[in-house]
Amino acid sequence: MQLPVKITYRGLKKTDKIDNLILDYAVRLERFCDHINRCDVAIEQTNHTHQKGNPYRCRIDLTVARGHELVADEKQMDNGSHEPLNKVVHDAFKTMERELRRVVDKQRRDVKTHASERSPK
């Protein structure tokens, strides 16, 4: 894997399980775009003084060649019905995948643009 992934934890302990999950999702992003320069992932649990109902947050900052910076930010409440942190990470990477596909299609000119948005030739 050539993509440099920086994982930051705030308000919760670092685990190898989540690290491996994030790295697996990052490899999937490389399938859609081979010119990703940077990938920063921040996992956060805000208000960790509560016993239940602490929201988890996953923010992904991705930089793609030609000056595009993409951000996916997902958060969810823990309702006990599933592993919330895994779900938040999954949702954030799915959002990033959609954004990355949109940018790559635009770079390949698969998406039509209006004449006023195009640069002069």
N, C-alpha and C positions, 0 to 999 in steps of 0.2 A: 504494500500500500504506500503510495507516494504522498497522499494527502496528510499534511500535518494537522492533527486534531489536538486541541488544547481543551481539557475538561476541568471545570472549576466547580467546587461544591461550596455552598453557603448555607449554613444552618443545619447541616446533616453530615454524617460521616461518609467518607469515601468507601465504596465497595467495588470489588473486582467484578461482581456480577453486572452492575450498572455500567462500569467502564467497558466491559466486553460487549454489552448491548449497544452502547453508543458507537463503538468502533465498527461493529457489524453494520449498523445503519449508515455510517459514513462511507463504508466500502460500496454500499448500494448507490450512494449519491455519485460516486465516481463512474458508474455505468452510464449515467446521463450526460456527464460533462467531464472531460478530461483536462480542463484547464482551470481547476479550482486552486486558488492560491492559499487560502486560509480557511480554517473551520474552527470556531470557538464555540464551545458548548458550556452553558452555565446551568447547573442544577441547584435549585434553591427551595428551601422550606421556610416560608415566612411565618412569623408568630409561633415559634416553636415552644412557647410556654403553655399552650393548650394541650389537653390530653387527646382530644379528637377534633376533627374538622380542620386540621392544618392543611392549607393548600400547598401543593407542590407546583413548581414553575420550572419550565425548561425553555431556555432561550438559545437559539442557534444563530450565530453571525457567520455568514459565508461571503467570501470575496472571490469573484470570478474575474478572469482576465477581461480587459477592456473597461475596467473601472466600475463594474457592477457590484454593489453590496446588497446582499439579501438578508433579511431577518425573519425568523419564525419565532413566535412567542406563544407558548401554550401553558395554561394552568388549569388545575382541576382540584376539586375537593375530595377528601378521603371519605367515602361513604361505606367502606368495609366490604363492598361486593366484589372487588377485584384488587389487584396490586396497582395502586394509583400511580406510583412513580414510573413503572413500566409503561403504563397507558399514556402518561403525559409525554414521555420520551418518544413513544411511537407516534403520537399525534403531531408532535413538533417536527419530526423527520418527514412525515407524510406531507405536512404543509410546505416544508422546505423543498421536497421533491417536486411538488406542483409549481412552486415559484421558479425552481431551477429549470424545469422543462419549458416554462414560459419564456425565460430569458434565452435559453439555447435556441428555441424555435425562432425567436426574434433575431438572434445573431445570424442564424442560417438563412434568414429572410423567408422562412416558411409562413410567417404571419404578414399579411399585407398591411402597409402603413399608408396614411393619407399623404397627399403631395406636400402639404404644409409641414409635416413632421420629418420629412426626409431631408438629408443634408444636400446642399447643392453639389452638382458633379463638376 
